[in-house]
Amino acid sequence: MVVDFRIMSIGKFARKLLGSNFYKIAKYYKEFFFHIPSFVEILPKFPANTTILDVGGGDGEVLNYVLSGNPTLKAVLIDPNDNIGGMISTSNRKRVTLYPGYSMQKYKESNISKGYQFVLISDVLHHIPEKDRDRFINELLGLCLKDSTLIIKDIQPGYVKSWLSLFSDIFISGDKSTKLISMEEITKKIRNKYPKVQVTDTGLQKKTPPNYCLLFSNFK
Ligand SMILES: C[S@@+](CC[C@H](N)C(=O)[O-])C[C@H]1O[C@@H](n2cnc3c(N)ncnc32)[C@H](O)[C@@H]1O
């Protein structure tokens, strides 16, 4: 088999080659960069029977951990990709509604009822080309209701692992527009729109660097 890596990324090729085994390998690969159980530990306590909207949730691996740690939490996962939710366990699957092929705009304009209290965006922002980031963040903030808590998980630049993750996004996932965004930069962008927004650093960076997690609330 001849593969042209100018057309297909190494990541896409691995997905094709490994079939369902891809998810097992992807889990070990991801663990090197991000200890997801630490992320679940630092999250706020979700009140019973609340809903979280996962924007760009992808395979749903992160969401799956969050759901396992919060047995009454329900979730909505939206992603412009058509192939999503593959890492959500069978037991958690019934608490998740998947919207493949949904951008934030499409979801916002749809008639789907928006009964969520939390919005999660994990490792998506650094994939958005820099020139599109302000528009993207505006759309994201447009999904935050007055009482929502926005949970942003991303990767702080400046660590060896930050460079490795950037390298892997560019050369393994094949996403050439990847550029890390620091917690200071994202806070500044959100404060531009909501000067009174409350920002909480969860301390994730100390537990599993270079990952950070910020909580934003009070969208008034
Ligand atoms: C690295 S994956 C992160 C997946 C998941 N959130 C996680 O933390 O494992 C990036 C995801 O962002 C999604 N994405 C890319 N552009 C997007 C956009 N404009 N709006 C929403 N999601 C987007 C991709 O389809 C992909 O699933």
The ligand as a MOL file (V3000), in Angstrom:
LIG
                    3D

  0  0  0     0  0            999 V3000
M  V30 BEGIN CTAB
M  V30 COUNTS 27 29 0 0 0
M  V30 BEGIN ATOM
M  V30 1 C -8.0690 17.8380 19.5240 0
M  V30 2 S -9.7290 17.5570 19.2230 0 CHG=1
M  V30 3 C -10.3820 17.7270 20.8590 0
M  V30 4 C -11.5080 16.7870 21.0940 0
M  V30 5 C -12.0290 16.7950 22.5220 0
M  V30 6 N -12.6160 18.0560 22.8550 0
M  V30 7 C -10.9260 16.4370 23.4970 0
M  V30 8 O -10.5720 17.2550 24.3490 0
M  V30 9 O -10.4260 15.3030 23.4150 0 CHG=-1
M  V30 10 C -10.2750 19.0360 18.4440 0
M  V30 11 C -11.7340 18.9930 18.0410 0
M  V30 12 O -12.1360 20.3130 17.6540 0
M  V30 13 C -13.0870 20.1650 16.6310 0
M  V30 14 N -13.2060 21.4390 15.9050 0
M  V30 15 C -12.3890 21.9150 14.9360 0
M  V30 16 N -12.8500 23.1060 14.4940 0
M  V30 17 C -13.9660 23.3790 15.2090 0
M  V30 18 C -14.8990 24.4560 15.2100 0
M  V30 19 N -14.7740 25.4860 14.3770 0
M  V30 20 N -15.9520 24.4070 16.0740 0
M  V30 21 C -16.0750 23.3590 16.9290 0
M  V30 22 N -15.2270 22.3060 16.9610 0
M  V30 23 C -14.1910 22.3210 16.1200 0
M  V30 24 C -12.5380 19.0350 15.7950 0
M  V30 25 O -13.5040 18.4600 14.9460 0
M  V30 26 C -12.0300 18.0790 16.8750 0
M  V30 27 O -13.0060 17.1450 17.2370 0
M  V30 END ATOM
M  V30 BEGIN BOND
M  V30 1 1 1 2
M  V30 2 1 2 3
M  V30 3 1 2 10
M  V30 4 1 3 4
M  V30 5 1 4 5
M  V30 6 1 5 6
M  V30 7 1 5 7
M  V30 8 2 7 8
M  V30 9 1 7 9
M  V30 10 1 10 11
M  V30 11 1 11 12
M  V30 12 1 11 26
M  V30 13 1 12 13
M  V30 14 1 13 14
M  V30 15 1 13 24
M  V30 16 1 14 15
M  V30 17 1 14 23
M  V30 18 2 15 16
M  V30 19 1 16 17
M  V30 20 1 17 18
M  V30 21 2 17 23
M  V30 22 1 18 19
M  V30 23 2 18 20
M  V30 24 1 20 21
M  V30 25 2 21 22
M  V30 26 1 22 23
M  V30 27 1 24 25
M  V30 28 1 24 26
M  V30 29 1 26 27
M  V30 END BOND
M  V30 END CTAB
M  END
